[in-house]
Amino acid sequence: MRRQTFGTQMQGQDVDSASSRLACKRLLFAGLALSALTACASGGGHHHAPKAGRNVGVLLPLTGANARLGQEMLTATRMAMNTPTAPPLDVHDTAAPGSTAATAAQAAVTAGDGLILGPLTTDDTAAAAPVATAAHVPMLAFTSDMSVAQPGVWTLGIAPEQQVRRMVLAARQQGRQHFAAFLPENRLGHALGQALQQVCAENGLQSPQIVYHESLQASVTAGLKTLSAYETRAAAVPQPDAQAELPQTDTAVDPANPDGAPPAAASDQPPAVPAATPDFPAPPFDALLLGDTGLQLGMVINALAETHVDSTHVQIMGPGLWGAFVSKLSALQGAWYAAPDPASRQAFVQQFMARYHHMPTPLADLTYDSAALVKALDQNRPAGSTNGYSVQALTRPEGFGGVDGAFGFLEDGKTRRDLAVFQILPSGGSRIVIPPAGKLRRSAN
């Protein structure tokens, strides 16, 4: 009998032969068995199907310019998952040669991951999100840019919108009604401005007046003069009496003091107090949002002094970034910024330093929280469910406890944060003046 080739037609080759039919059946069964073994060896087939949806994809830059940061974030992720029953991690390098955030997300979807943690940046999130949403795989990204959030895609970074919302609501409780913003012409400035407009609209407040400025002192000062109606206010300041300022011209001699020497002051009388300068009128707002840092913030501080905008009449507010160099901001005494209560982070910092002997970066907080959240949902998944990563579970009203305080997710992709309000002290530094609102339950993960 001539040797048969599997998969070819067998016409004209003694197809009626019983031995040929038996040989073909044996080859067919052998081929199916080989295919099944190959599928199992490669991780496919039905063998892994029950566990595939439980795996968690992790998208981080593990090589390239952000490799050091990505590696530390991955370390924090594994630290949170360090139990035998934790869901398996499926790690993908978004910066590897030939890889992008989109291809890394596709690899996670193809592997059957039930949830994706990452990617890191706004641009990477925008690229990876369509892949995840098309496959109905929830994504928890590490950017703070809420413009890329959408149903099924949440951003874990502490966003400008969350900070502005916390401060506006606190200022409103103190009777502030007229909000304005003086912001840099950059991405952060526009994010803060959009957030202020949105929060004011949601709370029935007047639409805030917003001015964006360039990075020159002249531009900064001119912009703040316009925003604060400086010229109108300056014209309303009472001018001192010109006659009172003129020196005496009477040449008559005082008989009691013929040599013209100034009379001695009585020892029991206090020194004369100069007349008070009339108050400069308040600007047309009672709360002002700033967004600058570094040298540009110095220019803004100079302009605030020149235009008489200070804490006497105005509650000044700024981004949480101020917390990193608040010891240098005594000129902004009384100003606010919103940020997590650092006391909530202490346990994580101590645990991380005990293991790795250095301070964790703030972004490591986010990956630790996301992994701890995943572990909590996996442990509480419904009986018979592949995983616990449903939208209903992710958006539970009480939220989740985190390294940087409580946080929670909404179905539209928005992320809630329970932030404190800090006030800058006259000597530099800051203190909490309004603690976290406590609307999210601080449940332990």
C-alpha positions in Angstrom: 0.0 0.0 0.0 1.2 3.5 -0.9 1.8 5.8 2.0 -1.1 8.3 2.4 -0.7 12.0 3.3 -3.0 13.3 6.0 -5.4 15.9 4.8 -5.3 15.1 1.0 -8.1 13.7 -1.1 -7.8 9.9 -1.5 -9.7 9.3 -4.8 -8.2 6.6 -7.0 -6.1 5.1 -4.2 -8.1 2.0 -3.2 -10.4 4.0 -1.0 -12.6 0.9 -0.7 -9.8 -0.9 1.0 -10.6 -1.7 4.6 -6.9 -1.4 5.5 -6.7 2.0 3.9 -9.8 3.2 5.9 -8.3 1.9 9.1 -5.0 3.6 8.4 -6.8 6.9 7.8 -8.8 6.6 11.0 -5.6 6.0 12.9 -3.9 9.0 11.4 -6.9 11.1 12.1 -7.0 10.1 15.8 -3.3 10.7 16.0 -3.6 14.1 14.5 -6.4 15.1 16.9 -4.5 13.9 19.9 -1.4 15.8 18.7 -3.5 19.0 18.3 -4.9 18.6 21.8 -1.5 18.1 23.3 -0.1 21.1 21.5 -3.0 23.3 22.7 -2.4 22.2 26.3 1.3 22.8 26.1 0.7 26.4 24.7 -1.8 27.2 27.5 -4.8 27.0 25.2 -7.7 24.5 25.1 -10.2 23.8 27.8 -7.7 22.9 30.4 -7.1 26.5 31.6 -10.5 28.0 30.7 -12.0 28.0 34.2 -9.0 30.1 35.6 -8.4 32.3 32.6 -10.8 35.0 33.5 -9.3 35.3 37.0 -5.9 36.3 35.8 -4.9 40.0 36.0 -3.0 41.8 33.2 -0.4 44.4 34.2 0.7 46.9 31.7 3.8 48.9 32.7 7.0 50.3 31.1 9.6 47.8 32.3 12.3 48.9 29.9 13.2 52.3 28.4 13.1 55.7 29.9 10.5 54.9 32.6 11.8 51.4 33.4 12.9 52.3 37.0 9.5 53.7 37.8 7.7 50.8 36.1 9.7 48.2 38.0 9.0 49.8 41.3 5.3 50.0 40.5 5.4 46.3 39.6 7.2 45.6 42.9 4.3 47.3 44.8 1.8 45.3 42.8 3.4 42.0 43.7 3.8 43.1 47.3 0.0 43.5 47.5 -0.5 40.1 45.8 1.9 38.2 48.0 -0.4 35.4 49.1 -0.8 31.9 47.8 -4.4 32.4 46.8 -4.0 35.8 45.0 -4.9 35.9 41.3 -2.0 35.3 38.9 -0.4 38.3 37.3 0.1 38.5 33.5 2.8 41.2 33.1 3.3 43.0 29.8 6.1 45.6 29.1 4.5 48.5 27.2 8.0 49.9 26.3 9.6 46.7 25.0 10.9 46.8 21.4 8.0 46.4 19.0 5.5 46.7 21.8 3.0 49.5 22.5 0.3 49.9 25.1 -2.3 48.8 22.6 -0.4 45.6 21.7 0.2 44.9 25.4 -3.5 45.3 26.0 -4.3 43.0 23.1 -1.9 40.4 24.5 -3.7 40.6 27.9 -7.1 40.2 26.2 -5.9 37.3 24.1 -4.6 35.6 27.3 -8.0 35.8 28.8 -7.2 38.2 31.6 -10.3 39.3 33.5 -9.0 42.8 34.5 -6.2 45.0 33.3 -4.1 47.2 35.7 -2.4 50.1 33.8 -1.0 51.5 31.6 0.9 54.4 33.1 0.5 57.5 31.0 -2.4 59.4 29.5 -1.4 58.6 25.9 -0.9 54.9 26.6 -4.3 54.8 28.3 -5.9 56.4 25.3 -4.3 53.8 23.1 -5.1 50.7 25.2 -8.6 51.6 26.3 -10.4 50.8 23.0 -8.8 47.3 23.1 -10.0 46.6 26.6 -13.5 48.1 26.2 -14.1 46.2 23.0 -13.3 43.0 24.8 -15.4 44.1 27.9 -12.3 43.8 30.1 -12.3 46.5 32.9 -9.1 48.7 33.0 -7.7 50.6 36.0 -5.1 53.0 34.6 -2.5 54.9 36.6 -2.8 58.3 35.0 -4.5 61.2 36.8 -6.0 62.6 33.5 -9.7 61.9 33.8 -10.2 62.9 30.2 -9.4 59.4 29.2 -11.8 57.9 31.7 -14.9 56.2 30.3 -17.3 53.4 31.2 -15.1 50.4 31.9 -11.9 52.5 32.1 -11.0 54.2 35.4 -8.0 56.4 36.3 -6.4 55.9 39.7 -4.2 59.0 39.8 -5.2 61.8 42.1 -6.8 64.1 39.5 -7.2 67.9 39.3 -10.9 67.5 39.2 -10.9 65.6 42.6 -8.8 68.3 44.2 -10.9 71.2 42.8 -14.1 69.6 43.9 -12.9 69.1 47.4 -11.8 72.7 47.8 -14.8 74.3 46.1 -17.2 72.4 48.3 -15.2 73.3 51.4 -15.0 77.0 50.4 -18.7 77.1 49.7 -19.4 75.7 53.2 -17.5 78.8 54.5 -19.7 81.1 52.5 -17.6 81.7 49.4 -19.8 82.3 46.4 -17.7 83.9 43.6 -14.9 81.8 42.2 -12.2 82.7 39.7 -9.0 81.1 38.4 -5.6 82.4 37.3 -3.9 79.4 35.6 -0.9 78.6 33.4 -1.3 78.0 29.7 -0.6 74.3 29.9 -2.3 70.9 30.3 -2.6 71.1 34.1 -3.9 74.7 33.9 -6.7 73.7 31.5 -7.6 70.6 33.5 -8.0 72.8 36.6 -10.0 75.4 34.7 -12.4 72.8 33.2 -12.8 71.2 36.6 -13.7 74.5 38.3 -16.3 75.3 35.6 -17.8 71.8 36.0 -17.9 71.9 39.8 -19.4 75.4 39.9 -22.1 74.4 37.4 -22.9 71.2 39.4 -23.4 73.3 42.6 -25.4 76.1 41.2 -22.6 78.7 41.5 -21.9 81.5 39.0 -19.7 80.6 36.1 -16.1 81.3 37.2 -14.0 83.9 35.4 -10.8 82.2 34.2 -7.6 83.7 32.8 -4.7 81.7 31.4 -1.3 83.4 31.4 2.1 83.0 29.7 5.4 82.5 31.5 6.6 86.1 31.6 6.3 88.4 34.7 4.8 91.2 32.7 2.2 88.8 31.2 1.4 87.4 34.7 1.0 90.8 36.3 -1.1 92.2 33.4 -3.4 89.1 33.5 -3.9 89.3 37.2 -4.6 93.0 37.1 -7.3 92.3 34.5 -8.8 89.4 36.4 -8.9 91.4 39.7 -10.2 94.6 38.2 -7.1 96.3 39.7 -7.5 99.7 38.0 -11.1 100.1 39.1 -10.2 99.1 42.6 -7.2 101.4 42.8 -9.3 104.4 41.7 -11.6 103.7 44.6 -8.8 104.0 47.2 -9.2 107.3 49.2 -6.3 109.6 48.5 -4.5 111.2 51.5 -5.1 114.9 52.1 -2.5 116.8 50.1 -2.5 119.8 52.4 -1.8 117.6 55.4 1.4 116.4 53.7 2.8 120.0 53.0 5.5 121.2 55.4 4.8 124.2 57.6 5.9 127.5 56.0 5.1 129.9 58.9 8.3 131.7 59.9 7.0 133.1 63.2 9.0 132.3 66.3 7.4 130.3 69.0 8.1 132.2 72.2 8.2 129.0 74.2 10.7 127.5 71.9 12.8 130.3 70.4 15.6 128.2 69.0 13.2 126.0 67.1 14.2 122.8 68.7 11.6 120.1 68.7 9.8 119.7 72.0 10.8 116.7 74.1 8.2 114.0 74.2 6.6 113.3 77.6 7.9 110.1 79.0 4.5 108.9 80.0 3.0 109.1 76.5 3.2 106.4 73.8 4.9 107.2 70.5 2.7 108.6 67.8 1.0 106.0 65.5 1.0 106.8 61.8 -2.4 107.0 60.2 -3.7 103.7 58.7 -3.6 103.3 55.0 -7.1 102.9 53.6 -8.0 99.2 52.8 -7.7 98.3 49.1 -11.1 97.2 47.9 -11.7 93.5 47.5 -11.5 92.0 44.0 -14.7 90.7 42.3 -14.2 87.2 43.6 -13.8 85.6 47.0 -12.0 82.4 46.0 -9.2 82.2 43.5 -7.7 79.0 42.1 -4.1 79.0 41.0 -2.2 76.3 39.2 1.5 77.3 38.9 4.5 75.7 40.5 8.3 76.5 40.5 9.5 79.8 39.1 6.2 80.8 37.6 4.5 80.5 41.0 7.0 83.1 42.2 5.9 85.4 39.5 2.3 84.8 40.5 3.1 85.6 44.1 4.7 88.9 43.1 1.6 89.8 41.0 -0.7 88.9 43.9 1.1 91.4 46.1 1.1 94.1 43.5 -2.6 93.7 42.8 -3.6 93.5 46.5 -5.1 90.0 46.2 -4.5 88.3 49.5 -6.2 86.2 52.2 -7.9 89.3 53.7 -10.7 89.0 51.2 -9.9 85.9 49.1 -9.5 82.2 49.8 -6.5 81.2 47.5 -6.4 77.6 46.4 -3.9 75.6 44.5 -2.9 72.1 43.2 -1.8 69.2 45.5 1.6 69.5 43.9 2.2 72.4 46.3 2.6 69.8 49.1 6.0 68.7 47.7 7.6 72.2 48.4 5.2 73.7 50.9 8.1 74.8 53.2 8.9 77.4 50.6 5.4 78.9 50.3 5.1 81.1 53.4 4.2 84.0 51.1 1.0 82.1 50.4 0.0 81.8 54.0 -3.6 80.9 54.4 -3.9 79.3 50.9 -5.3 75.8 50.5 -4.5 72.7 48.6 -6.2 69.3 48.6 -4.3 66.0 49.0 -4.5 62.7 50.8 -3.9 62.6 54.6 -0.2 61.4 54.9 -1.1 59.5 58.0 -3.0 57.0 55.9 0.2 56.2 54.0 2.5 55.5 56.9 1.8 51.8 57.3 2.4 51.2 53.6 5.7 53.2 53.7 7.0 51.3 56.7 6.2 48.0 55.1 7.8 48.9 51.8 10.9 50.3 53.4 11.3 47.2 55.6 11.4 45.1 52.5 13.2 47.2 49.9 15.1 49.8 52.0 13.9 53.0 50.3 10.9 55.2 50.2 8.2 54.2 47.7 7.2 56.7 45.0 3.7 58.1 45.1 2.9 56.1 41.9 3.7 52.9 43.8 0.8 53.7 46.0 -1.5 53.4 43.0 -0.3 50.0 41.9 -0.4 48.7 45.5 -4.0 49.9 45.9 -5.1 48.5 42.5 -3.6 45.1 43.3 -5.1 45.1 46.9 -8.5 45.9 45.4 -8.2 43.0 42.9 -7.3 40.6 45.7 -10.3 41.8 47.7 -12.7 41.4 44.8 -11.3 37.9 43.9 -11.7 36.7 47.5 -15.4 37.8 47.5 -16.3 36.7 44.0 -19.8 35.1 43.7 -20.0 31.3 43.8 -19.6 29.8 40.4 -18.2 33.1 38.9 -15.0 33.1 37.0 -13.9 36.3 38.7 -15.1 39.1 40.9 -14.2 42.0 38.5 -17.8 42.9 37.4 -18.8 46.6 37.0 -21.2 46.1 39.9 -18.4 44.9 42.2 -16.0 47.7 41.1 -18.5 50.4 41.6 -19.7 49.4 45.0 -21.0 52.5 46.9 -18.7 52.2 49.9 -15.6 52.2 47.7 -12.3 50.8 48.8 -9.7 51.6 51.4 -6.4 52.7 50.0 -2.9 53.8 50.8 -3.9 57.4 50.0 -7.3 57.2 51.6 -10.6 55.9 50.5 -11.6 55.9 46.8 -14.4 54.6 44.7 -15.5 54.2 41.1 -18.6 55.4 39.3 -20.2 53.7 36.3 -19.3 56.5 33.9 -15.6 56.0 34.5 -15.1 58.8 37.1 -13.1 58.1 40.3 -13.9 59.5 43.7 -11.2 60.4 46.2 -11.6 61.3 49.9 -9.1 64.1 50.2 -8.1 66.5 53.1 -7.8 70.3 52.7 -4.4 71.7 53.9 -3.6 75.3 54.8 -0.2 76.9 54.3 1.3 78.3 57.5 3.0 81.7 57.9 6.3 80.0 58.7 6.0 77.5 55.7 4.7 74.0 56.0 1.0 73.2 56.3 -1.6 71.6 58.4 -4.9 69.9 57.8 -7.8 72.3 58.4 -10.5 70.2 56.9 -10.2 66.4 57.2 -11.4 63.9 54.6 -15.1 64.1 54.2 -15.6 60.5 55.1 -18.3 59.9 52.5 -16.5 56.8 51.3 -16.2 54.1 53.9 -12.6 53.3 54.8 -13.1 49.6 54.4 -9.9 47.5 54.6 -9.0 45.7 51.5 
